[in-house]
Amino acid sequence: MNVSTVDLRYRTKDILRAVERGESVTVLQRGKEKARIVAPAAKSSAAKLRKSEAFGLWKGRKDLGDVSAYVRKLRQPRDL
């Protein structure tokens, strides 16, 4: 679906409904493409991330019982 910047301004609700239906909306200014509005990625991308090798990398470490405290300690200023 192609819309002009004026359409985007005055018909935002209709355009967002089209995006919710899965359509890709191209915003044109003076006939040239300026932006593209697409629906966000499916929630399954979060599941794919959890299956990544990097997710839970430190899960088995015993010295990191309290991750928040560990990160706070890392962020403290160091004396030179």
Sequence and secondary structure as in RCSB ss.txt:
>XXXX:A:sequence
MNVSTVDLRYRTKDILRAVERGESVTVLQRGKEKARIVAPAAKSSAAKLRKSEAFGLWKGRKDLGDVSAYVRKLR
QPRDL
>XXXX:A:secstr
 EEEHHHHHH HHHHHHHHHTT  EEEEETTEEEEEE     THHHHHHHTSTTTTTTTT SS S HHHHHHHHH
S    
